[in-house]
């Protein structure tokens, strides 16, 4: 039995899913759309099919806040398999080369600090990055000649968790947006004078969403059969403001709120001067978030207006 409409199941908000390995993020999203008969749904932070872990799902007008979650820190646990180089930098790709060199704990710990901070990283050829309007993985599958430029990415922390055996080592990382753990597995291996690929990847955290509060996909889709809409929203949906906690907030009077919802600029000089120009501001009215504005020359310029039904 499917939900009849968006209104009688989910009017909006966030859900943290624990995506299983073996399914793409897009296919996961399509399952949710079909199960709940929804159209306005999106996710933050693509996970490769072989990866598992936290995949935040936005419903309704909460999709407007996806860019803010995309910029949040992410944490992963991953395993490198030493001695192999593949075209995809994971276990699925065609083997290109091999090495007999196996690094030890001392060697691994001696190079880890080189990867912490802002570093330049070359994304995998098999990735969703666009090259002249086409996805890189499409070009790679056709064996077309292209090189993806290095990009500046941020690693906040990186540590060796354990040596599993001679061929495998487990790591944990906290990083920023646009980061490819597959590329890191390649680069760590090369720095150690060997070859290596990503053997497994689990995302532990995306901003405020963690594995602890994440639903397995099957458990979440089963909710449509077992609970009325009101209870689902109350127990399982997280408010849109969950991803905006780190953004400066201002409270508006009723008249100011009406002006903002009409898309007009608000002058609030006494408060605006205390905030940096160009920064995002979360606006409230009667303790309810009503939208996002950007500071422009001592005014609040509307950036996103939220629908009332998502809170």
C-alpha positions in Angstrom: 0.0 0.0 0.0 1.4 3.4 -1.0 0.9 6.8 0.4 -1.9 8.6 -1.3 -0.2 12.0 -1.6 2.6 14.2 -0.3 0.2 16.1 2.0 -1.0 13.1 4.0 2.4 11.6 4.7 5.2 14.1 4.7 4.9 17.8 4.4 8.6 18.3 4.8 11.8 17.9 6.8 14.8 15.7 7.0 15.4 12.0 7.5 18.8 10.3 8.0 19.0 7.0 6.1 21.6 4.3 6.5 22.2 3.4 2.8 23.2 -0.2 2.3 26.1 -1.1 -0.1 25.2 -2.4 -3.5 22.7 0.4 -4.4 23.4 3.9 -5.7 22.2 7.1 -4.0 19.9 7.9 -6.9 18.3 4.5 -6.8 17.8 4.8 -3.1 16.1 8.1 -3.7 13.9 6.6 -6.4 12.7 3.9 -4.0 11.6 6.5 -1.5 9.8 8.5 -4.2 7.9 5.5 -5.3 7.1 4.1 -1.9 5.7 7.4 -0.5 4.4 8.8 -3.8 6.6 11.9 -3.5 8.1 14.3 -6.0 10.0 16.9 -4.1 12.7 14.8 -2.5 16.5 15.1 -2.6 19.7 14.0 -0.8 22.9 15.5 0.4 26.3 14.0 -0.5 26.3 11.2 -3.1 27.5 7.8 -1.9 29.0 5.4 -4.4 27.0 2.1 -4.8 29.7 0.2 -2.9 29.6 2.6 0.0 27.2 2.5 2.9 26.2 4.8 5.7 24.6 8.1 6.4 22.6 9.6 3.4 20.5 12.6 4.6 17.1 12.8 2.7 15.3 16.1 2.4 11.5 16.3 1.9 9.4 19.2 0.5 10.8 22.6 1.0 13.7 21.2 3.1 15.3 20.5 -0.2 16.1 24.2 -0.3 18.6 23.7 2.5 20.5 20.9 0.8 23.4 23.2 -0.2 24.0 24.1 3.4 24.3 20.5 4.4 26.6 19.8 1.4 29.1 22.2 3.0 29.1 20.4 6.4 31.8 18.2 7.7 31.6 14.5 6.8 33.1 11.5 8.7 34.0 8.2 7.1 35.5 4.9 8.1 37.3 3.2 5.2 39.6 0.3 4.4 42.5 0.3 1.9 43.6 -2.9 0.2 47.4 -2.7 -0.5 49.1 -3.9 -3.6 46.6 -3.2 -6.3 45.8 -0.4 -8.7 42.5 -0.3 -10.5 41.0 2.1 -13.0 38.2 3.1 -10.6 40.4 3.1 -7.4 38.2 0.6 -5.8 37.7 -3.2 -5.9 35.2 -3.0 -8.8 37.6 -1.6 -11.5 39.9 -3.3 -14.0 43.3 -4.1 -12.4 46.0 -1.9 -14.0 49.0 -2.7 -11.9 50.2 -4.5 -8.7 52.9 -4.2 -6.0 54.4 -6.5 -3.4 55.2 -3.6 -1.0 53.1 -3.6 2.2 53.4 -0.7 4.6 53.7 -1.1 8.4 52.2 1.0 11.2 55.2 3.2 11.6 55.4 4.0 7.9 51.7 4.8 7.7 51.7 7.1 10.7 54.7 8.9 9.4 52.9 10.2 6.2 49.4 10.8 7.5 50.0 14.4 8.5 50.8 15.2 4.9 47.2 14.8 4.1 45.7 16.9 6.9 44.5 20.5 6.1 43.8 22.0 2.7 45.3 19.8 0.0 45.0 19.5 -3.8 43.3 16.3 -4.8 42.7 14.8 -8.3 39.3 13.2 -8.5 38.9 9.8 -10.0 38.3 9.5 -13.7 35.3 7.4 -12.8 33.3 10.1 -11.1 30.2 12.3 -11.7 32.2 15.4 -12.4 31.3 17.1 -15.6 33.8 17.5 -18.4 32.5 19.8 -21.2 29.0 18.9 -20.2 29.5 15.2 -19.9 30.1 13.0 -16.9 33.6 11.9 -16.4 32.6 8.3 -15.9 31.0 8.3 -19.3 34.2 9.4 -20.9 36.2 7.0 -18.9 34.1 4.0 -20.0 34.7 5.0 -23.6 38.4 5.2 -23.0 38.5 8.8 -24.0 41.6 10.8 -23.2 41.0 13.4 -20.5 42.5 14.6 -17.2 40.6 16.0 -14.3 42.3 19.0 -12.7 43.3 18.9 -9.1 40.9 20.6 -6.7 41.4 22.1 -3.3 39.8 20.0 -0.6 39.9 19.9 3.2 40.8 17.1 5.6 40.1 18.0 9.2 41.5 14.8 10.7 42.8 11.5 9.5 44.0 8.5 11.5 45.0 4.9 11.2 42.5 2.8 13.1 44.1 -0.6 12.8 46.1 -2.9 10.6 43.6 -5.7 9.7 46.2 -8.0 8.2 49.1 -7.7 5.7 46.9 -6.6 2.9 44.3 -4.3 4.6 44.3 -1.3 6.9 41.4 0.7 8.3 41.3 4.5 8.6 38.9 7.2 9.9 38.6 10.6 8.3 36.8 13.9 8.8 36.7 16.0 5.6 34.8 18.8 3.7 32.8 18.9 0.6 33.9 17.6 -2.8 36.2 15.0 -1.3 36.9 11.6 -2.8 38.0 8.9 -0.4 38.9 6.7 -3.4 41.4 9.3 -4.5 42.8 9.4 -0.9 43.3 5.7 -0.9 45.3 6.0 -4.1 47.4 8.9 -2.9 48.2 7.4 0.5 49.4 4.3 -1.2 51.6 6.2 -3.7 53.1 8.2 -0.8 54.0 4.9 0.9 55.7 3.7 -2.3 53.0 1.1 -3.1 49.6 0.8 -4.7 46.2 0.6 -3.1 42.5 0.8 -3.7 39.5 1.5 -1.6 38.1 -1.8 -0.3 35.2 -0.5 1.8 33.6 2.8 2.8 31.1 3.7 5.4 29.9 7.3 6.1 29.5 7.9 9.8 28.3 11.5 9.9 27.1 14.4 7.7 26.8 17.6 9.7 24.2 16.8 12.5 23.2 13.4 11.0 24.9 10.3 12.4 24.6 6.6 12.1 23.0 6.5 15.5 20.0 8.4 14.2 19.9 6.8 10.7 17.2 4.5 9.5 18.0 1.4 7.5 16.4 1.8 4.1 14.0 -1.1 4.5 12.9 0.0 8.0 12.1 3.5 6.7 10.1 2.4 3.7 8.1 0.0 6.0 6.8 3.0 7.9 4.3 3.7 5.2 2.5 0.4 6.2 2.7 0.8 9.9 2.1 4.3 11.1 -0.3 7.2 10.5 1.1 10.4 8.9 1.1 12.4 12.1 3.2 9.9 14.1 5.7 9.5 11.3 6.3 13.2 11.1 6.6 13.6 14.8 8.9 10.7 15.5 11.0 10.5 12.4 11.2 13.8 10.6 13.8 16.2 11.7 13.0 19.9 11.1 14.5 21.9 8.3 16.3 24.1 10.9 18.4 21.0 11.9 20.9 21.7 9.2 21.0 25.5 9.9 22.1 25.5 13.5 25.4 27.1 12.7 24.0 30.0 10.7 23.4 33.4 12.5 19.7 33.9 13.2 17.5 37.0 13.5 13.9 37.4 14.6 11.6 39.5 12.5 8.4 41.3 13.5 5.1 40.3 11.7 5.3 43.2 9.2 8.9 42.5 8.4 8.1 38.8 7.9 5.4 39.6 5.4 7.7 41.9 3.5 10.4 39.1 3.4 7.9 36.5 2.2 7.0 38.8 -0.7 10.7 38.7 -1.7 11.5 42.3 -0.7 14.6 43.6 0.9 14.5 44.4 4.7 16.4 47.2 6.3 17.4 46.3 9.9 20.5 48.3 10.3 20.8 48.0 14.1 21.2 44.2 13.9 22.7 43.9 10.4 25.8 46.0 11.3 26.8 43.3 13.8 27.1 40.6 11.1 29.6 40.3 8.3 28.6 41.4 4.8 27.8 38.6 2.5 26.9 36.1 5.2 23.8 34.0 5.3 21.2 34.7 8.0 18.4 32.4 9.2 15.2 34.5 9.8 12.6 33.6 12.3 9.1 34.9 13.1 7.2 33.8 16.1 9.9 31.2 16.8 9.5 29.6 13.4 12.1 29.7 10.6 10.7 31.6 7.6 13.7 31.8 5.3 17.3 32.6 4.6 18.6 36.0 3.7 22.1 37.3 2.7 23.7 40.5 4.1 24.0 43.1 1.4 25.0 46.7 2.2 23.3 46.7 5.6 20.1 45.1 4.3 18.7 41.6 4.4 18.2 40.3 0.8 15.9 37.2 0.5 17.7 34.1 -0.6 15.2 31.3 0.3 11.6 31.6 1.5 10.4 28.5 3.4 6.9 27.1 3.2 5.0 27.2 6.4 4.0 23.5 6.2 7.6 22.1 6.7 7.8 23.0 10.4 
